[in-house]
Amino acid sequence: MHKQLELIILLNDLELTLRELAEDESKAEEKMGFKLSKKQEIESTRKEIVQQLDDGILAGFRRVWNRYGKAVASVRNGICYGCFERLPVNLVARKGKNEEVSSCPHCGKFLYWLDDPL
């Protein structure tokens, strides 16, 4: 898997976790299964990931995150699971899809490909 794609997926997960923590801190510890003191560790890890991302990819991530509240979507059988639109054949037919960073032409979310029969 492309290193930048791995970082995008990690950043997306950390952002979702931080958002969930911020929504209801009083119940977050019980809901998340770890102590709120871990929030600082999560934020620290987030900063490290942001520093490793290319500027263009980070700008794209922030743009999509601000629009949808999630910047990554999986693809299965040629369908983007961010917007549930069928992806163009030229995108689906590529080999080594997870070896490059690509985004959905419909919703703009960064794509990671699950095992497709194609």
Phi and psi restraints in degrees (range 20) as a CNS / XPLOR table:
assign (resid 1 and name C) (resid 2 and name N)
       (resid 2 and name CA) (resid 2 and name C) 1.0 -61.0 20.0 2
assign (resid 2 and name N) (resid 2 and name CA)
       (resid 2 and name C) (resid 3 and name N) 1.0 134.7 20.0 2
assign (resid 2 and name C) (resid 3 and name N)
       (resid 3 and name CA) (resid 3 and name C) 1.0 -58.3 20.0 2
assign (resid 3 and name N) (resid 3 and name CA)
       (resid 3 and name C) (resid 4 and name N) 1.0 -43.1 20.0 2
assign (resid 3 and name C) (resid 4 and name N)
       (resid 4 and name CA) (resid 4 and name C) 1.0 -64.7 20.0 2
assign (resid 4 and name N) (resid 4 and name CA)
       (resid 4 and name C) (resid 5 and name N) 1.0 -36.2 20.0 2
assign (resid 4 and name C) (resid 5 and name N)
       (resid 5 and name CA) (resid 5 and name C) 1.0 -65.0 20.0 2
assign (resid 5 and name N) (resid 5 and name CA)
       (resid 5 and name C) (resid 6 and name N) 1.0 -41.9 20.0 2
assign (resid 5 and name C) (resid 6 and name N)
       (resid 6 and name CA) (resid 6 and name C) 1.0 -59.2 20.0 2
assign (resid 6 and name N) (resid 6 and name CA)
       (resid 6 and name C) (resid 7 and name N) 1.0 -43.6 20.0 2
assign (resid 6 and name C) (resid 7 and name N)
       (resid 7 and name CA) (resid 7 and name C) 1.0 -64.9 20.0 2
assign (resid 7 and name N) (resid 7 and name CA)
       (resid 7 and name C) (resid 8 and name N) 1.0 -39.2 20.0 2
assign (resid 7 and name C) (resid 8 and name N)
       (resid 8 and name CA) (resid 8 and name C) 1.0 -62.6 20.0 2
assign (resid 8 and name N) (resid 8 and name CA)
       (resid 8 and name C) (resid 9 and name N) 1.0 -44.0 20.0 2
assign (resid 8 and name C) (resid 9 and name N)
       (resid 9 and name CA) (resid 9 and name C) 1.0 -63.6 20.0 2
assign (resid 9 and name N) (resid 9 and name CA)
       (resid 9 and name C) (resid 10 and name N) 1.0 -44.1 20.0 2
assign (resid 9 and name C) (resid 10 and name N)
       (resid 10 and name CA) (resid 10 and name C) 1.0 -62.2 20.0 2
assign (resid 10 and name N) (resid 10 and name CA)
       (resid 10 and name C) (resid 11 and name N) 1.0 -45.1 20.0 2
assign (resid 10 and name C) (resid 11 and name N)
       (resid 11 and name CA) (resid 11 and name C) 1.0 -61.9 20.0 2
assign (resid 11 and name N) (resid 11 and name CA)
       (resid 11 and name C) (resid 12 and name N) 1.0 -41.6 20.0 2
assign (resid 11 and name C) (resid 12 and name N)
       (resid 12 and name CA) (resid 12 and name C) 1.0 -59.7 20.0 2
assign (resid 12 and name N) (resid 12 and name CA)
       (resid 12 and name C) (resid 13 and name N) 1.0 -45.2 20.0 2
assign (resid 12 and name C) (resid 13 and name N)
       (resid 13 and name CA) (resid 13 and name C) 1.0 -64.1 20.0 2
assign (resid 13 and name N) (resid 13 and name CA)
       (resid 13 and name C) (resid 14 and name N) 1.0 -41.3 20.0 2
assign (resid 13 and name C) (resid 14 and name N)
       (resid 14 and name CA) (resid 14 and name C) 1.0 -66.1 20.0 2
assign (resid 14 and name N) (resid 14 and name CA)
       (resid 14 and name C) (resid 15 and name N) 1.0 -40.8 20.0 2
assign (resid 14 and name C) (resid 15 and name N)
       (resid 15 and name CA) (resid 15 and name C) 1.0 -62.3 20.0 2
assign (resid 15 and name N) (resid 15 and name CA)
       (resid 15 and name C) (resid 16 and name N) 1.0 -41.7 20.0 2
assign (resid 15 and name C) (resid 16 and name N)
       (resid 16 and name CA) (resid 16 and name C) 1.0 -63.7 20.0 2
assign (resid 16 and name N) (resid 16 and name CA)
       (resid 16 and name C) (resid 17 and name N) 1.0 -41.1 20.0 2
assign (resid 16 and name C) (resid 17 and name N)
       (resid 17 and name CA) (resid 17 and name C) 1.0 -64.0 20.0 2
assign (resid 17 and name N) (resid 17 and name CA)
       (resid 17 and name C) (resid 18 and name N) 1.0 -45.0 20.0 2
assign (resid 17 and name C) (resid 18 and name N)
       (resid 18 and name CA) (resid 18 and name C) 1.0 -64.5 20.0 2
assign (resid 18 and name N) (resid 18 and name CA)
       (resid 18 and name C) (resid 19 and name N) 1.0 -38.1 20.0 2
assign (resid 18 and name C) (resid 19 and name N)
       (resid 19 and name CA) (resid 19 and name C) 1.0 -64.5 20.0 2
assign (resid 19 and name N) (resid 19 and name CA)
       (resid 19 and name C) (resid 20 and name N) 1.0 -41.9 20.0 2
assign (resid 19 and name C) (resid 20 and name N)
       (resid 20 and name CA) (resid 20 and name C) 1.0 -64.6 20.0 2
assign (resid 20 and name N) (resid 20 and name CA)
       (resid 20 and name C) (resid 21 and name N) 1.0 -39.1 20.0 2
assign (resid 20 and name C) (resid 21 and name N)
       (resid 21 and name CA) (resid 21 and name C) 1.0 -63.7 20.0 2
assign (resid 21 and name N) (resid 21 and name CA)
       (resid 21 and name C) (resid 22 and name N) 1.0 -40.4 20.0 2
assign (resid 21 and name C) (resid 22 and name N)
       (resid 22 and name CA) (resid 22 and name C) 1.0 -71.7 20.0 2
assign (resid 22 and name N) (resid 22 and name CA)
       (resid 22 and name C) (resid 23 and name N) 1.0 -28.3 20.0 2
assign (resid 22 and name C) (resid 23 and name N)
       (resid 23 and name CA) (resid 23 and name C) 1.0 -63.6 20.0 2
assign (resid 23 and name N) (resid 23 and name CA)
       (resid 23 and name C) (resid 24 and name N) 1.0 -42.1 20.0 2
assign (resid 23 and name C) (resid 24 and name N)
       (resid 24 and name CA) (resid 24 and name C) 1.0 -151.0 20.0 2
assign (resid 24 and name N) (resid 24 and name CA)
       (resid 24 and name C) (resid 25 and name N) 1.0 80.0 20.0 2
assign (resid 24 and name C) (resid 25 and name N)
       (resid 25 and name CA) (resid 25 and name C) 1.0 -63.6 20.0 2
assign (resid 25 and name N) (resid 25 and name CA)
       (resid 25 and name C) (resid 26 and name N) 1.0 -26.1 20.0 2
assign (resid 25 and name C) (resid 26 and name N)
       (resid 26 and name CA) (resid 26 and name C) 1.0 -67.7 20.0 2
assign (resid 26 and name N) (resid 26 and name CA)
       (resid 26 and name C) (resid 27 and name N) 1.0 -32.6 20.0 2
assign (resid 26 and name C) (resid 27 and name N)
       (resid 27 and name CA) (resid 27 and name C) 1.0 -106.2 20.0 2
assign (resid 27 and name N) (resid 27 and name CA)
       (resid 27 and name C) (resid 28 and name N) 1.0 -2.3 20.0 2
assign (resid 27 and name C) (resid 28 and name N)
       (resid 28 and name CA) (resid 28 and name C) 1.0 -61.7 20.0 2
assign (resid 28 and name N) (resid 28 and name CA)
       (resid 28 and name C) (resid 29 and name N) 1.0 -40.6 20.0 2
assign (resid 28 and name C) (resid 29 and name N)
       (resid 29 and name CA) (resid 29 and name C) 1.0 -59.9 20.0 2
assign (resid 29 and name N) (resid 29 and name CA)
       (resid 29 and name C) (resid 30 and name N) 1.0 -45.4 20.0 2
assign (resid 29 and name C) (resid 30 and name N)
       (resid 30 and name CA) (resid 30 and name C) 1.0 -68.4 20.0 2
assign (resid 30 and name N) (resid 30 and name CA)
       (resid 30 and name C) (resid 31 and name N) 1.0 -43.4 20.0 2
assign (resid 30 and name C) (resid 31 and name N)
       (resid 31 and name CA) (resid 31 and name C) 1.0 -68.2 20.0 2
assign (resid 31 and name N) (resid 31 and name CA)
       (resid 31 and name C) (resid 32 and name N) 1.0 -42.9 20.0 2
assign (resid 31 and name C) (resid 32 and name N)
       (resid 32 and name CA) (resid 32 and name C) 1.0 -83.0 20.0 2
assign (resid 32 and name N) (resid 32 and name CA)
       (resid 32 and name C) (resid 33 and name N) 1.0 -24.0 20.0 2
assign (resid 32 and name C) (resid 33 and name N)
       (resid 33 and name CA) (resid 33 and name C) 1.0 85.9 20.0 2
assign (resid 33 and name N) (resid 33 and name CA)
       (resid 33 and name C) (resid 34 and name N) 1.0 12.6 20.0 2
assign (resid 33 and name C) (resid 34 and name N)
       (resid 34 and name CA) (resid 34 and name C) 1.0 -146.4 20.0 2
assign (resid 34 and name N) (resid 34 and name CA)
       (resid 34 and name C) (resid 35 and name N) 1.0 162.8 20.0 2
assign (resid 34 and name C) (resid 35 and name N)
       (resid 35 and name CA) (resid 35 and name C) 1.0 -73.1 20.0 2
assign (resid 35 and name N) (resid 35 and name CA)
       (resid 35 and name C) (resid 36 and name N) 1.0 148.9 20.0 2
assign (resid 35 and name C) (resid 36 and name N)
       (resid 36 and name CA) (resid 36 and name C) 1.0 -63.3 20.0 2
assign (resid 36 and name N) (resid 36 and name CA)
       (resid 36 and name C) (resid 37 and name N) 1.0 -18.8 20.0 2
assign (resid 36 and name C) (resid 37 and name N)
       (resid 37 and name CA) (resid 37 and name C) 1.0 -62.5 20.0 2
assign (resid 37 and name N) (resid 37 and name CA)
       (resid 37 and name C) (resid 38 and name N) 1.0 -19.9 20.0 2
assign (resid 37 and name C) (resid 38 and name N)
       (resid 38 and name CA) (resid 38 and name C) 1.0 -69.2 20.0 2
assign (resid 38 and name N) (resid 38 and name CA)
       (resid 38 and name C) (resid 39 and name N) 1.0 -17.1 20.0 2
assign (resid 38 and name C) (resid 39 and name N)
       (resid 39 and name CA) (resid 39 and name C) 1.0 -58.6 20.0 2
assign (resid 39 and name N) (resid 39 and name CA)
       (resid 39 and name C) (resid 40 and name N) 1.0 -39.3 20.0 2
assign (resid 39 and name C) (resid 40 and name N)
       (resid 40 and name CA) (resid 40 and name C) 1.0 -65.0 20.0 2
assign (resid 40 and name N) (resid 40 and name CA)
       (resid 40 and name C) (resid 41 and name N) 1.0 -38.6 20.0 2
assign (resid 40 and name C) (resid 41 and name N)
       (resid 41 and name CA) (resid 41 and name C) 1.0 -65.5 20.0 2
assign (resid 41 and name N) (resid 41 and name CA)
       (resid 41 and name C) (resid 42 and name N) 1.0 -40.4 20.0 2
assign (resid 41 and name C) (resid 42 and name N)
       (resid 42 and name CA) (resid 42 and name C) 1.0 -63.2 20.0 2
assign (resid 42 and name N) (resid 42 and name CA)
       (resid 42 and name C) (resid 43 and name N) 1.0 -44.9 20.0 2
assign (resid 42 and name C) (resid 43 and name N)
       (resid 43 and name CA) (resid 43 and name C) 1.0 -64.4 20.0 2
assign (resid 43 and name N) (resid 43 and name CA)
       (resid 43 and name C) (resid 44 and name N) 1.0 -36.8 20.0 2
assign (resid 43 and name C) (resid 44 and name N)
       (resid 44 and name CA) (resid 44 and name C) 1.0 -65.0 20.0 2
assign (resid 44 and name N) (resid 44 and name CA)
       (resid 44 and name C) (resid 45 and name N) 1.0 -44.8 20.0 2
assign (resid 44 and name C) (resid 45 and name N)
       (resid 45 and name CA) (resid 45 and name C) 1.0 -63.5 20.0 2
assign (resid 45 and name N) (resid 45 and name CA)
       (resid 45 and name C) (resid 46 and name N) 1.0 -40.2 20.0 2
assign (resid 45 and name C) (resid 46 and name N)
       (resid 46 and name CA) (resid 46 and name C) 1.0 -58.3 20.0 2
assign (resid 46 and name N) (resid 46 and name CA)
       (resid 46 and name C) (resid 47 and name N) 1.0 -44.9 20.0 2
assign (resid 46 and name C) (resid 47 and name N)
       (resid 47 and name CA) (resid 47 and name C) 1.0 -62.2 20.0 2
assign (resid 47 and name N) (resid 47 and name CA)
       (resid 47 and name C) (resid 48 and name N) 1.0 -40.8 20.0 2
assign (resid 47 and name C) (resid 48 and name N)
       (resid 48 and name CA) (resid 48 and name C) 1.0 -61.9 20.0 2
assign (resid 48 and name N) (resid 48 and name CA)
       (resid 48 and name C) (resid 49 and name N) 1.0 -42.1 20.0 2
assign (resid 48 and name C) (resid 49 and name N)
       (resid 49 and name CA) (resid 49 and name C) 1.0 -66.2 20.0 2
assign (resid 49 and name N) (resid 49 and name CA)
       (resid 49 and name C) (resid 50 and name N) 1.0 -44.4 20.0 2
assign (resid 49 and name C) (resid 50 and name N)
       (resid 50 and name CA) (resid 50 and name C) 1.0 -57.8 20.0 2
assign (resid 50 and name N) (resid 50 and name CA)
       (resid 50 and name C) (resid 51 and name N) 1.0 -39.6 20.0 2
assign (resid 50 and name C) (resid 51 and name N)
       (resid 51 and name CA) (resid 51 and name C) 1.0 -66.1 20.0 2
assign (resid 51 and name N) (resid 51 and name CA)
       (resid 51 and name C) (resid 52 and name N) 1.0 -26.6 20.0 2
assign (resid 51 and name C) (resid 52 and name N)
       (resid 52 and name CA) (resid 52 and name C) 1.0 -86.5 20.0 2
assign (resid 52 and name N) (resid 52 and name CA)
       (resid 52 and name C) (resid 53 and name N) 1.0 -17.9 20.0 2
assign (resid 52 and name C) (resid 53 and name N)
       (resid 53 and name CA) (resid 53 and name C) 1.0 -77.5 20.0 2
assign (resid 53 and name N) (resid 53 and name CA)
       (resid 53 and name C) (resid 54 and name N) 1.0 144.6 20.0 2
assign (resid 53 and name C) (resid 54 and name N)
       (resid 54 and name CA) (resid 54 and name C) 1.0 -63.2 20.0 2
assign (resid 54 and name N) (resid 54 and name CA)
       (resid 54 and name C) (resid 55 and name N) 1.0 147.0 20.0 2
assign (resid 54 and name C) (resid 55 and name N)
       (resid 55 and name CA) (resid 55 and name C) 1.0 -58.0 20.0 2
assign (resid 55 and name N) (resid 55 and name CA)
       (resid 55 and name C) (resid 56 and name N) 1.0 -43.0 20.0 2
assign (resid 55 and name C) (resid 56 and name N)
       (resid 56 and name CA) (resid 56 and name C) 1.0 -65.0 20.0 2
assign (resid 56 and name N) (resid 56 and name CA)
       (resid 56 and name C) (resid 57 and name N) 1.0 -41.5 20.0 2
assign (resid 56 and name C) (resid 57 and name N)
       (resid 57 and name CA) (resid 57 and name C) 1.0 -67.5 20.0 2
assign (resid 57 and name N) (resid 57 and name CA)
       (resid 57 and name C) (resid 58 and name N) 1.0 -40.9 20.0 2
assign (resid 57 and name C) (resid 58 and name N)
       (resid 58 and name CA) (resid 58 and name C) 1.0 -63.7 20.0 2
assign (resid 58 and name N) (resid 58 and name CA)
       (resid 58 and name C) (resid 59 and name N) 1.0 -41.6 20.0 2
assign (resid 58 and name C) (resid 59 and name N)
       (resid 59 and name CA) (resid 59 and name C) 1.0 -62.6 20.0 2
assign (resid 59 and name N) (resid 59 and name CA)
       (resid 59 and name C) (resid 60 and name N) 1.0 -42.4 20.0 2
assign (resid 59 and name C) (resid 60 and name N)
       (resid 60 and name CA) (resid 60 and name C) 1.0 -64.0 20.0 2
assign (resid 60 and name N) (resid 60 and name CA)
       (resid 60 and name C) (resid 61 and name N) 1.0 -41.4 20.0 2
assign (resid 60 and name C) (resid 61 and name N)
       (resid 61 and name CA) (resid 61 and name C) 1.0 -59.3 20.0 2
assign (resid 61 and name N) (resid 61 and name CA)
       (resid 61 and name C) (resid 62 and name N) 1.0 -48.9 20.0 2
assign (resid 61 and name C) (resid 62 and name N)
       (resid 62 and name CA) (resid 62 and name C) 1.0 -62.8 20.0 2
assign (resid 62 and name N) (resid 62 and name CA)
       (resid 62 and name C) (resid 63 and name N) 1.0 -39.9 20.0 2
assign (resid 62 and name C) (resid 63 and name N)
       (resid 63 and name CA) (resid 63 and name C) 1.0 -61.4 20.0 2
assign (resid 63 and name N) (resid 63 and name CA)
       (resid 63 and name C) (resid 64 and name N) 1.0 -49.1 20.0 2
assign (resid 63 and name C) (resid 64 and name N)
       (resid 64 and name CA) (resid 64 and name C) 1.0 -68.3 20.0 2
assign (resid 64 and name N) (resid 64 and name CA)
       (resid 64 and name C) (resid 65 and name N) 1.0 -40.6 20.0 2
assign (resid 64 and name C) (resid 65 and name N)
       (resid 65 and name CA) (resid 65 and name C) 1.0 -59.6 20.0 2
assign (resid 65 and name N) (resid 65 and name CA)
       (resid 65 and name C) (resid 66 and name N) 1.0 -45.7 20.0 2
assign (resid 65 and name C) (resid 66 and name N)
       (resid 66 and name CA) (resid 66 and name C) 1.0 -65.5 20.0 2
assign (resid 66 and name N) (resid 66 and name CA)
       (resid 66 and name C) (resid 67 and name N) 1.0 -29.6 20.0 2
assign (resid 66 and name C) (resid 67 and name N)
       (resid 67 and name CA) (resid 67 and name C) 1.0 -80.7 20.0 2
assign (resid 67 and name N) (resid 67 and name CA)
       (resid 67 and name C) (resid 68 and name N) 1.0 -43.2 20.0 2
assign (resid 67 and name C) (resid 68 and name N)
       (resid 68 and name CA) (resid 68 and name C) 1.0 -112.5 20.0 2
assign (resid 68 and name N) (resid 68 and name CA)
       (resid 68 and name C) (resid 69 and name N) 1.0 -17.1 20.0 2
assign (resid 68 and name C) (resid 69 and name N)
       (resid 69 and name CA) (resid 69 and name C) 1.0 80.1 20.0 2
assign (resid 69 and name N) (resid 69 and name CA)
       (resid 69 and name C) (resid 70 and name N) 1.0 7.4 20.0 2
assign (resid 69 and name C) (resid 70 and name N)
       (resid 70 and name CA) (resid 70 and name C) 1.0 -160.2 20.0 2
assign (resid 70 and name N) (resid 70 and name CA)
       (resid 70 and name C) (resid 71 and name N) 1.0 137.2 20.0 2
assign (resid 70 and name C) (resid 71 and name N)
       (resid 71 and name CA) (resid 71 and name C) 1.0 -116.8 20.0 2
assign (resid 71 and name N) (resid 71 and name CA)
       (resid 71 and name C) (resid 72 and name N) 1.0 1.5 20.0 2
assign (resid 71 and name C) (resid 72 and name N)
       (resid 72 and name CA) (resid 72 and name C) 1.0 -127.9 20.0 2
assign (resid 72 and name N) (resid 72 and name CA)
       (resid 72 and name C) (resid 73 and name N) 1.0 141.5 20.0 2
assign (resid 72 and name C) (resid 73 and name N)
       (resid 73 and name CA) (resid 73 and name C) 1.0 -139.6 20.0 2
assign (resid 73 and name N) (resid 73 and name CA)
       (resid 73 and name C) (resid 74 and name N) 1.0 145.6 20.0 2
assign (resid 73 and name C) (resid 74 and name N)
       (resid 74 and name CA) (resid 74 and name C) 1.0 -86.6 20.0 2
assign (resid 74 and name N) (resid 74 and name CA)
       (resid 74 and name C) (resid 75 and name N) 1.0 160.5 20.0 2
assign (resid 74 and name C) (resid 75 and name N)
       (resid 75 and name CA) (resid 75 and name C) 1.0 -125.1 20.0 2
assign (resid 75 and name N) (resid 75 and name CA)
       (resid 75 and name C) (resid 76 and name N) 1.0 131.2 20.0 2
assign (resid 75 and name C) (resid 76 and name N)
       (resid 76 and name CA) (resid 76 and name C) 1.0 -139.6 20.0 2
assign (resid 76 and name N) (resid 76 and name CA)
       (resid 76 and name C) (resid 77 and name N) 1.0 129.0 20.0 2
assign (resid 76 and name C) (resid 77 and name N)
       (resid 77 and name CA) (resid 77 and name C) 1.0 53.7 20.0 2
assign (resid 77 and name N) (resid 77 and name CA)
       (resid 77 and name C) (resid 78 and name N) 1.0 37.1 20.0 2
assign (resid 77 and name C) (resid 78 and name N)
       (resid 78 and name CA) (resid 78 and name C) 1.0 77.0 20.0 2
assign (resid 78 and name N) (resid 78 and name CA)
       (resid 78 and name C) (resid 79 and name N) 1.0 11.2 20.0 2
assign (resid 78 and name C) (resid 79 and name N)
       (resid 79 and name CA) (resid 79 and name C) 1.0 -110.7 20.0 2
assign (resid 79 and name N) (resid 79 and name CA)
       (resid 79 and name C) (resid 80 and name N) 1.0 128.9 20.0 2
assign (resid 79 and name C) (resid 80 and name N)
       (resid 80 and name CA) (resid 80 and name C) 1.0 -76.6 20.0 2
assign (resid 80 and name N) (resid 80 and name CA)
       (resid 80 and name C) (resid 81 and name N) 1.0 122.9 20.0 2
assign (resid 80 and name C) (resid 81 and name N)
       (resid 81 and name CA) (resid 81 and name C) 1.0 -87.0 20.0 2
assign (resid 81 and name N) (resid 81 and name CA)
       (resid 81 and name C) (resid 82 and name N) 1.0 14.3 20.0 2
assign (resid 81 and name C) (resid 82 and name N)
       (resid 82 and name CA) (resid 82 and name C) 1.0 -92.7 20.0 2
assign (resid 82 and name N) (resid 82 and name CA)
       (resid 82 and name C) (resid 83 and name N) 1.0 -38.0 20.0 2
assign (resid 82 and name C) (resid 83 and name N)
       (resid 83 and name CA) (resid 83 and name C) 1.0 -127.2 20.0 2
assign (resid 83 and name N) (resid 83 and name CA)
       (resid 83 and name C) (resid 84 and name N) 1.0 -5.4 20.0 2
assign (resid 83 and name C) (resid 84 and name N)
       (resid 84 and name CA) (resid 84 and name C) 1.0 61.4 20.0 2
assign (resid 84 and name N) (resid 84 and name CA)
       (resid 84 and name C) (resid 85 and name N) 1.0 32.5 20.0 2
assign (resid 84 and name C) (resid 85 and name N)
       (resid 85 and name CA) (resid 85 and name C) 1.0 -101.3 20.0 2
assign (resid 85 and name N) (resid 85 and name CA)
       (resid 85 and name C) (resid 86 and name N) 1.0 147.8 20.0 2
assign (resid 85 and name C) (resid 86 and name N)
       (resid 86 and name CA) (resid 86 and name C) 1.0 -73.8 20.0 2
assign (resid 86 and name N) (resid 86 and name CA)
       (resid 86 and name C) (resid 87 and name N) 1.0 134.1 20.0 2
assign (resid 86 and name C) (resid 87 and name N)
       (resid 87 and name CA) (resid 87 and name C) 1.0 -83.0 20.0 2
assign (resid 87 and name N) (resid 87 and name CA)
       (resid 87 and name C) (resid 88 and name N) 1.0 152.8 20.0 2
assign (resid 87 and name C) (resid 88 and name N)
       (resid 88 and name CA) (resid 88 and name C) 1.0 -60.0 20.0 2
assign (resid 88 and name N) (resid 88 and name CA)
       (resid 88 and name C) (resid 89 and name N) 1.0 148.2 20.0 2
assign (resid 88 and name C) (resid 89 and name N)
       (resid 89 and name CA) (resid 89 and name C) 1.0 -58.7 20.0 2
assign (resid 89 and name N) (resid 89 and name CA)
       (resid 89 and name C) (resid 90 and name N) 1.0 -39.6 20.0 2
assign (resid 89 and name C) (resid 90 and name N)
       (resid 90 and name CA) (resid 90 and name C) 1.0 -64.1 20.0 2
assign (resid 90 and name N) (resid 90 and name CA)
       (resid 90 and name C) (resid 91 and name N) 1.0 -26.0 20.0 2
assign (resid 90 and name C) (resid 91 and name N)
       (resid 91 and name CA) (resid 91 and name C) 1.0 -80.8 20.0 2
assign (resid 91 and name N) (resid 91 and name CA)
       (resid 91 and name C) (resid 92 and name N) 1.0 -41.0 20.0 2
assign (resid 91 and name C) (resid 92 and name N)
       (resid 92 and name CA) (resid 92 and name C) 1.0 -71.1 20.0 2
assign (resid 92 and name N) (resid 92 and name CA)
       (resid 92 and name C) (resid 93 and name N) 1.0 -33.8 20.0 2
assign (resid 92 and name C) (resid 93 and name N)
       (resid 93 and name CA) (resid 93 and name C) 1.0 -80.6 20.0 2
assign (resid 93 and name N) (resid 93 and name CA)
       (resid 93 and name C) (resid 94 and name N) 1.0 -7.6 20.0 2
assign (resid 93 and name C) (resid 94 and name N)
       (resid 94 and name CA) (resid 94 and name C) 1.0 -63.5 20.0 2
assign (resid 94 and name N) (resid 94 and name CA)
       (resid 94 and name C) (resid 95 and name N) 1.0 147.0 20.0 2
assign (resid 94 and name C) (resid 95 and name N)
       (resid 95 and name CA) (resid 95 and name C) 1.0 -92.9 20.0 2
assign (resid 95 and name N) (resid 95 and name CA)
       (resid 95 and name C) (resid 96 and name N) 1.0 151.9 20.0 2
assign (resid 95 and name C) (resid 96 and name N)
       (resid 96 and name CA) (resid 96 and name C) 1.0 62.2 20.0 2
assign (resid 96 and name N) (resid 96 and name CA)
       (resid 96 and name C) (resid 97 and name N) 1.0 43.2 20.0 2
assign (resid 96 and name C) (resid 97 and name N)
       (resid 97 and name CA) (resid 97 and name C) 1.0 -60.4 20.0 2
assign (resid 97 and name N) (resid 97 and name CA)
       (resid 97 and name C) (resid 98 and name N) 1.0 -34.6 20.0 2
assign (resid 97 and name C) (resid 98 and name N)
       (resid 98 and name CA) (resid 98 and name C) 1.0 -82.4 20.0 2
assign (resid 98 and name N) (resid 98 and name CA)
       (resid 98 and name C) (resid 99 and name N) 1.0 0.6 20.0 2
assign (resid 98 and name C) (resid 99 and name N)
       (resid 99 and name CA) (resid 99 and name C) 1.0 -90.9 20.0 2
assign (resid 99 and name N) (resid 99 and name CA)
       (resid 99 and name C) (resid 100 and name N) 1.0 4.1 20.0 2
assign (resid 99 and name C) (resid 100 and name N)
       (resid 100 and name CA) (resid 100 and name C) 1.0 -140.6 20.0 2
assign (resid 100 and name N) (resid 100 and name CA)
       (resid 100 and name C) (resid 101 and name N) 1.0 160.9 20.0 2
assign (resid 100 and name C) (resid 101 and name N)
       (resid 101 and name CA) (resid 101 and name C) 1.0 -94.1 20.0 2
assign (resid 101 and name N) (resid 101 and name CA)
       (resid 101 and name C) (resid 102 and name N) 1.0 122.0 20.0 2
assign (resid 101 and name C) (resid 102 and name N)
       (resid 102 and name CA) (resid 102 and name C) 1.0 -134.1 20.0 2
assign (resid 102 and name N) (resid 102 and name CA)
       (resid 102 and name C) (resid 103 and name N) 1.0 160.0 20.0 2
assign (resid 102 and name C) (resid 103 and name N)
       (resid 103 and name CA) (resid 103 and name C) 1.0 -132.1 20.0 2
assign (resid 103 and name N) (resid 103 and name CA)
       (resid 103 and name C) (resid 104 and name N) 1.0 158.2 20.0 2
assign (resid 103 and name C) (resid 104 and name N)
       (resid 104 and name CA) (resid 104 and name C) 1.0 -71.1 20.0 2
assign (resid 104 and name N) (resid 104 and name CA)
       (resid 104 and name C) (resid 105 and name N) 1.0 129.6 20.0 2
assign (resid 104 and name C) (resid 105 and name N)
       (resid 105 and name CA) (resid 105 and name C) 1.0 -70.3 20.0 2
assign (resid 105 and name N) (resid 105 and name CA)
       (resid 105 and name C) (resid 106 and name N) 1.0 -12.3 20.0 2
assign (resid 105 and name C) (resid 106 and name N)
       (resid 106 and name CA) (resid 106 and name C) 1.0 -92.6 20.0 2
assign (resid 106 and name N) (resid 106 and name CA)
       (resid 106 and name C) (resid 107 and name N) 1.0 -51.8 20.0 2
assign (resid 106 and name C) (resid 107 and name N)
       (resid 107 and name CA) (resid 107 and name C) 1.0 -107.6 20.0 2
assign (resid 107 and name N) (resid 107 and name CA)
       (resid 107 and name C) (resid 108 and name N) 1.0 -16.9 20.0 2
assign (resid 107 and name C) (resid 108 and name N)
       (resid 108 and name CA) (resid 108 and name C) 1.0 86.5 20.0 2
assign (resid 108 and name N) (resid 108 and name CA)
       (resid 108 and name C) (resid 109 and name N) 1.0 -2.9 20.0 2
assign (resid 108 and name C) (resid 109 and name N)
       (resid 109 and name CA) (resid 109 and name C) 1.0 -68.4 20.0 2
assign (resid 109 and name N) (resid 109 and name CA)
       (resid 109 and name C) (resid 110 and name N) 1.0 147.4 20.0 2
assign (resid 109 and name C) (resid 110 and name N)
       (resid 110 and name CA) (resid 110 and name C) 1.0 -71.0 20.0 2
assign (resid 110 and name N) (resid 110 and name CA)
       (resid 110 and name C) (resid 111 and name N) 1.0 138.8 20.0 2
assign (resid 110 and name C) (resid 111 and name N)
       (resid 111 and name CA) (resid 111 and name C) 1.0 -106.6 20.0 2
assign (resid 111 and name N) (resid 111 and name CA)
       (resid 111 and name C) (resid 112 and name N) 1.0 139.2 20.0 2
assign (resid 111 and name C) (resid 112 and name N)
       (resid 112 and name CA) (resid 112 and name C) 1.0 -127.5 20.0 2
assign (resid 112 and name N) (resid 112 and name CA)
       (resid 112 and name C) (resid 113 and name N) 1.0 138.6 20.0 2
assign (resid 112 and name C) (resid 113 and name N)
       (resid 113 and name CA) (resid 113 and name C) 1.0 -98.9 20.0 2
assign (resid 113 and name N) (resid 113 and name CA)
       (resid 113 and name C) (resid 114 and name N) 1.0 125.3 20.0 2
assign (resid 113 and name C) (resid 114 and name N)
       (resid 114 and name CA) (resid 114 and name C) 1.0 -82.7 20.0 2
assign (resid 114 and name N) (resid 114 and name CA)
       (resid 114 and name C) (resid 115 and name N) 1.0 168.0 20.0 2
assign (resid 114 and name C) (resid 115 and name N)
       (resid 115 and name CA) (resid 115 and name C) 1.0 -60.0 20.0 2
assign (resid 115 and name N) (resid 115 and name CA)
       (resid 115 and name C) (resid 116 and name N) 1.0 114.6 20.0 2
assign (resid 115 and name C) (resid 116 and name N)
       (resid 116 and name CA) (resid 116 and name C) 1.0 -102.9 20.0 2
assign (resid 116 and name N) (resid 116 and name CA)
       (resid 116 and name C) (resid 117 and name N) 1.0 146.4 20.0 2
assign (resid 116 and name C) (resid 117 and name N)
       (resid 117 and name CA) (resid 117 and name C) 1.0 -72.5 20.0 2
assign (resid 117 and name N) (resid 117 and name CA)
       (resid 117 and name C) (resid 118 and name N) 1.0 -10.5 20.0 2
